[in-house]
Amino acid sequence: MSAILPPESSRRDLEVIGLVGLAHGTSHFFHLLLPPLFPWLMKDFGLSYTQAGFLMTVFFVISAIGQALAGFVVDKVGARPVLFFGVATLSISGLVLAFANSYSMLVMTAALAGLGNSIFHPADFTLLNRRVSIPRLGHAFSVHGLSGNLGWAFAPVALAGIAALTDWHWAGVFATLLGCSVLALLWWRRDVLDDVAQEVVPENLTLTKTGKPQEAGSLGFLRVGAVWLCFAFFFFITMAFGILQSYGPALMKEIYGLNLALATSSLTAFLLGGAAGMLTGGFMAARQQHDNDKVVAKALGLSVIMALLLASAWIPDWSVLPVLAIMGFFTGIAGPHRDLLVRRAATSRFGKASFGRIYGFVYSGLDAGLAISPLIFGPWMDQGRFMTVLLGVALLQAAAILTALGIGQSSSDPSHQ
């Protein structure tokens, strides 16, 4: 039975969830600042798929390194100032894109966007875990994931639409104005996000196998096997998503002969399906606090089946968008359960003492996967091995299932380190 919380707690929780969700959606919008514009950028700058993919590698390498480091900053100074820095840096990246006249400026755009993106998971999850009542955490994680998927879904429609009507420079202007607007709102409601680390974070303690607290050094979490399994999970699952993010429209065009508009919509279908799955998964997670690893495994297993269908090229072209939406839905269901699984892996040994650094490290696996994905699959795209690339999506999701089950087993037995 859910705990009955006072109205003021409900209002505070909802506003924190909403503001953090808006910031997260903005970060995901900037994930796709460049990929929807690849058709125009590749034409204007004479880029290959590998060169275009390298831009995303720059984004995610910087984001991965920055995310692991940002967690320590969040634990030291609090999440709010770090969050402001991230949104401001994303806005600057849009401005650089607006004035880009060379490939090097596109690389600078990717680098700035990656730096801004690096802070969001340690800052967001620290705010949610510290500021939201525990009975609402499942919904909080659901909204967090949902807002991210909506940011992903909005980006290709908005940016490609603006580029088609005007040119891609104006798409950069739009991204800048969007980032500045979000930053202004967060600043206006900054009191809601007040997060002074030394007032909130307890002593940096962890539990021994006997249940007694002991000092945990700043890097003590790296000795815990569950933390590395969380990193591996994000690495595999986002390598799979990186394929669809960078090359999904091109894959659907080449394999199924979809026109450019439908091919671009294929990514939107996957992301909207993921958003619906996130919402569904949040309600499931709020009612089911245990066996999150099994839910993740089942949901991703169904997603693997959809990926194999796409890779087979047996399905008719009219079914591509529905299959991608279903694939996104099952991936989305796994999201809130995944975040609760990470929380359990963190708190089972460290309590709430190291949220920033643990979330920063494990979610840097997300950026690492997205950084490496174009390096592996970009050359295959250039070679025309399109069905092999889609098969890679299924295999990587299967690897993520194995790591999720490992996290669940390790977290249920704190002696496994």
N, C-alpha and C positions, 0 to 999 in steps of 0.2 A: 504494500500500500504506500502511495506517495505521501511524503510529509506535507503538512499544511503550512504554507509560508505566508507571512504577513504581507499586506498589499504594497507597503513601501519596498519590500524585498523584491516583489514581482516587477514593480516599475523599474527599479534599478537594474535587475537582471535583464529585462527586455531592452533597455536602452544600451546597456553594455554589449549585449549580443548584437543589436542592430548596428551600432557604430563599428564594432570589430568586423562584423560581416561586410559592411560597406567598404572598409579598408581592404579586406581580403579580396573582395570582388574587383576592386581597383587594381590590386597587384596582379590578378589573373588576366585582367584586360591588357595590362602591359606585357604579360607573357607573350601575348599574340600581337604585340605592336608591329612586328615585322612580317611573320609568316603570311597573313592575308594579303600583304602587299608584294609578296614575292613575284607574282606575274608581271607587275609593273617594274619592280626593282631589277629583276633579272633581264628584262628587255632594255631598260635605260642604261644599266651598267654592264651588260653583257656577261651575266653571272651564270655559272653552271649550278646544278643541284648541290654539288659538294660545297661550292663557295657560299651559296645561300644557307646551307645547313651549318656552315662554320660560324655564321652570325649567331645562331642559336647555341652553338657550343660555347662561344665567348660569353653569352648571357648566363648560361647555367654553370660554367666553371667558376665565374666570379661570384655568382649567387651561392654556389655550394661552399666555397671557402668562406665567404662573408657570413653565411648562415651559421656555420659552426662557431665562428668568432663572435657573432652577434649575441648568441646565447649567454656568453660570459658578461657582455656589456649589459644585457637585460637584467641579469642577476645582480649586477653591481649598482646600476643607476635607476633601474625601473624600466617598465615597458613603454610608458607614454612618450618620453622624448625620443626613444628609438623609433617608435611608430611614426612620429612626425617627420623624422629624418628620412625614412623610407619613402613616404608619399611625396615629399619635396623632391627627392632625387629622381623618382619616376617622372615627375612633371618636367624636370630639366631634360630627361632623355627624349621626351616628345618634342621639345623645342629644338634639340639638336637634329632630330629627324626632319623637322620642318624645313631646316636650312641645309640639309645634306646635299652635297654636290660631288661626292666621291665615295668610293668603297670604304676608305678609311673613316669617313664620317659615319657610315653605317655601322662599322665596327665600334666606334665611340658610342653610338646610340645603344647598341647591344650591351656594351660594358656598363654604361650608366644605369640602364634599366636593370641589369643583373645586380648591381650594387644596391639599388633601391629595393629590389625584390628580396634581397637576402635577409632582411630583418623580420619579415612578416610572420613566419611560423613561430620562432621563439617569442616574439612580442605578443602575437595574437593568443597563443595558447597559454602564455603566462597570465595575461589579462583574464581570459576566460576561467582558468583554474583558480585564480585568486579572487575574482570579483563576482562570479556567478555561483549561486547556490547549487550544491551537489545534485539535488533532485532534477535540476534543469540542465545539467551538463550534456546529457544525451541530445536534447533539443539544441543546445548551444553549438555542439559539434556539427549537428545536422545543418543548421543555418550557416555555419562557417563554410562547410563544404558546398552547400547549395549556392551561396553567394559567389564562391570561386567558380563554379560551373557556369553561373549566369554571366559572370565577367568574361569567361572564355567564349560563351555563346554570343554575347553582344559584340565582342571585338571584331570578328570577321565580317559580320553584317554591317556594322558602323564604318569600319575602316575601308573595307572593299567598296562599300556603297559610296562613300565620299570620294575615294580615288576614281571610281567610274564616272561620277558626276562632274568632278573637277580634276584634281590630280592628287598623287600620293603626298605631296607637300602639305596640302590642306588637311590630310588625315593626321599628320604630325601636329598641326595646330590644334585640331580637335582633341587629341590625346592630352596635350598640355593644358588646355582649358578644363578638361575633365579632372585631371589630377589636382589642379589648383582649387577647384570647387570642393573636392573632397577634403583637402587639407584645411580649407577655411571652415568647413562644418566641424571637423574634428577639433580644431582650435576653439571654436565657439563653445563646444560641449566638453572642453578639456577637463572640467571638474569631475565629470562622470568617469573619466578614464584615469583619475589620479592614482598613481601606482608608485609610491615611494618605497623602494626595495627594502630599506632598513626598517620600515614600519610594518612590513607585511611578511617578509621571509623569516622563518624560524631559523634556529641555529643549524649550521650545515652538518646534519647528522644523518647516519644511515643505520640500518639494523644489521646486527650480526646474525649468524645462523641460529643463535640462541634467543633471538628477539631483543637483545640489549643494544642500545644505541652506541655507536662508535663514531669517531671523527671520520669524515669523508673528505679527502683532499679534492681540490678543484677538478682533477682529472680521474677521480676514483670511479666514476661511472663507466669509464672505458674498460674496467676489469669485469664488467657484468655482461654475460653472454647474451641476455635478452636484449640489451641495448644494441648490440651488433646485429642481432637478428632483425630488429626493427629497421636498422639502417639498410640491411640487405633487402627487406621487403619493399621499402620505398625505391630502392635502386632498380629492382626488377619491374615493379608495376609501372614506374614512370619511364623506363626505357620503352616499354610497350606503348604507353600513351604518347611518348615523343615521336614515334613513328606516325601515328595518326595526326598529331598536331602539326608536324612539319610537312608530311607528305600525303596525308589522307586525301585531300582533293585531287592531287595528281594521280594517286593510286586508283581512285574510283573512275577517273577520266580514262586512264590507260587500260584498265582491266575490263570495265563495263561500258566504256564509250559514252559516259555521261558528259553533257555539255558543261561549260565552265560554271554556269550559275548553279546547276544541280550538284556538280562536284564540290563546290564551295559549301553548299547547303548540307552536304554529307557530314562535315565536321560539326556543323550546328546541330544536326539531328542527334549525333552522338552526345554532345554536351547537354542538350535539353533533356535527353533521356537520362543522362547522369544526374541532372538537377532533380528530376522527379524521383530517381532512386535515392538520392541523398535525403529528400524529404521523407520518403517512406522508411528509410533506414533509421532516421532520427526517432520516429515514433516506435519502431521496433527496439531500438537501443534503450529508450526510456523505460521500457517494460521488461527488458532482458538485460540484466547486469552481468550475467555469467555466459560462458561459452561463446564469447565474441569471436574467438578464433574460428570456431566451426561455422558461424554465420558467414564470415569472410570467405572461408574455403568454399562453401556451397555457392555463394553468389558469384565468386570469381570463376568457379567451375562452369557455371552456365554462360558466363561471358566468354570463356574459352571456346565453348561450342559455337557461339555466334562468330567468333574470329575465324574458326576453322571453316565455317560455311562461306564466309567472305573469301577466304584464301582459295577455296575449291573452284571458284568461278562457275559453279553449277547453278547458282540462283539467278533468276531473271533480273534485268536491270531495274525494273520498277520496285523490286523488294530491297534494294541496297539501303535506302534511307531507313525503312522500318527495322531492318536487321541491325543497323548501326545504332538506332535509338534503343532497341532492346539490349544490345551489348552495353551501351552506356548506362541503362537502367540498372542492370545487375552490378556493374562496377560501382555505381553510385550507392547502392544499398550497402556495399561493403564499407563505405567511407566512415560513417559515424562509429561503427563497430571497430574499425581500424584505429580510430583516434582514442576510443576507450581502452583498446588493447595496449596502445602506447602508454596511456596514462597509468594503467595498472602495472605495466612493466617498470615505469619510473617510480611510482609511489610504493611499490612492494619492497623497495630497498632504500629509497632516499627520502620518502615522505614528500613534502613540498619544498624541500630545501634547494633543489637544483633544477626546477622546471625549465628555466631559460636555456641552460647549457645542454640538458638532455634533449629537449625538443629541437634545439638548434642543431645538434649533432645528428639525430636520427633523420630529421627532415632534410639535412644536407645530402642524404642518400637520394632524395627526390631530385635535387638539382644535378647530382652526379650522373644519375641515370639519363636525365634529359640532355646533359652535356655530351655524353658518350654516344647516345642513340644516333645523332646525325653522322658522326664519324664512321660508324659501322654501316648504317643503312643508306647514307647518301651515295657512296660509290656503287652500291647495288642498284639504286635507282638509276644512276647514270648508265649502268650496264643493261638496264631493261629487265632486271630480275624482280618484277613487281609482285608476283605471287609468292616468291620466297620471302619478300619483305613482310607481307601479311601473315605468313606462317610464323614469322618471328614474333608477331604480337601474341599469338596463342601460346607459344613456348615460354615466353617471358612471364605471361600471366600464370602459367602452370608453376613456374619456379616461385612466384610470389605466394601461391597457395601453400607450398611446402614451408616457406619461412613463417607464414602466419600461424600454422599449426605448431611450429617450433616455439614461437613467442608464447602461445597459450600454455604450452606444457612447461616452459621455463618459468613463466610468471606465477603459475599455480604452485610451483615448488621453489621458493626462494633459495634453496640450497644449491640449485643449478646455476653456476656462475662460470 
